Amino acid sequence: MRHKKSGKRLNRNSSHRKALMKNLTISLFNHETIKTTLPKAKELKPKIDKVITLGKKNNLQSKKNLFSRLQDKSSVDKLIKNLSQRYEKRKGGYSRII
């Protein structure tokens, strides 16, 4: 039984799933749009929203947390300098699945 288990498994083990989500997040920030399957996109959306919210704070601790999550300096810089200013007045719902 899967009681109290959150998220889809996507037919991958946990380390592969974690790497997949990190790579999708980095490519979404670099290209600002990606093409993927619907279950992957639905799993990615909450993670993206949390990362963008963290990037809007723009202090040293949030930068360190972003780098520990993404481990890509160019994505962190782009997120803090460009994307956080774009979503400055919103309180959530930054990403959209089409």
C-alpha positions in Angstrom: 0.0 0.0 0.0 1.1 3.5 -0.7 -0.3 5.4 2.3 1.4 8.7 3.0 3.6 8.5 -0.1 3.7 11.7 -2.1 4.6 12.2 -5.7 4.7 9.9 -8.7 7.5 7.4 -9.1 7.7 7.8 -12.9 9.2 4.2 -13.3 12.6 5.4 -11.8 14.4 4.9 -8.6 14.8 7.8 -6.2 18.2 9.0 -7.3 17.3 8.9 -11.0 14.0 10.8 -10.2 15.9 13.4 -8.2 18.5 13.9 -11.0 15.7 14.1 -13.6 13.8 16.8 -11.7 17.0 18.8 -11.2 17.9 18.5 -14.9 14.4 19.5 -16.0 14.5 22.5 -13.6 17.9 23.7 -14.9 16.8 23.4 -18.6 13.6 25.2 -17.9 15.5 28.1 -16.4 18.0 28.2 -19.2 15.5 27.9 -22.1 12.4 29.3 -20.3 10.3 26.6 -21.9 10.7 22.8 -22.2 8.8 20.0 -23.9 8.2 17.0 -21.7 5.5 14.5 -20.8 2.5 15.5 -18.8 3.3 13.4 -15.6 6.8 14.8 -15.5 5.5 18.3 -16.0 2.9 17.9 -13.2 5.7 16.7 -10.8 8.0 19.6 -11.8 5.5 22.4 -11.4 5.5 22.6 -7.5 9.3 22.3 -7.5 9.6 25.2 -10.0 7.3 27.4 -8.0 9.2 26.8 -4.8 12.5 27.6 -6.4 11.2 30.8 -8.0 9.8 31.9 -4.6 13.1 31.3 -3.0 14.8 33.3 -5.8 12.6 36.3 -5.1 14.1 36.8 -1.6 17.5 37.8 -3.1 19.7 37.4 0.0 22.8 35.3 0.6 21.0 32.4 2.3 18.5 32.0 -0.5 21.3 32.1 -3.1 23.1 29.3 -1.2 19.9 27.3 -1.0 19.3 27.8 -4.7 22.8 26.7 -5.6 22.5 23.6 -3.4 19.2 22.7 -5.2 20.3 23.4 -8.7 24.1 23.2 -8.6 24.4 25.5 -11.7 25.7 29.0 -11.2 24.3 30.4 -14.5 20.8 29.2 -13.7 20.9 30.7 -10.2 22.1 34.0 -11.6 19.5 34.1 -14.3 16.8 33.2 -11.8 17.8 35.9 -9.3 18.5 38.7 -11.9 15.8 38.1 -14.5 13.1 35.8 -13.5 12.5 36.9 -10.0 12.0 40.5 -11.2 9.5 39.2 -13.8 7.4 37.6 -11.1 7.9 40.2 -8.5 4.2 41.1 -7.9 2.8 37.5 -8.1 2.4 35.4 -5.0 2.4 32.0 -6.7 1.5 30.1 -9.9 4.6 31.0 -11.8 4.6 28.1 -14.2 2.0 26.8 -16.6 1.6 23.4 -18.2 0.4 23.6 -21.9 
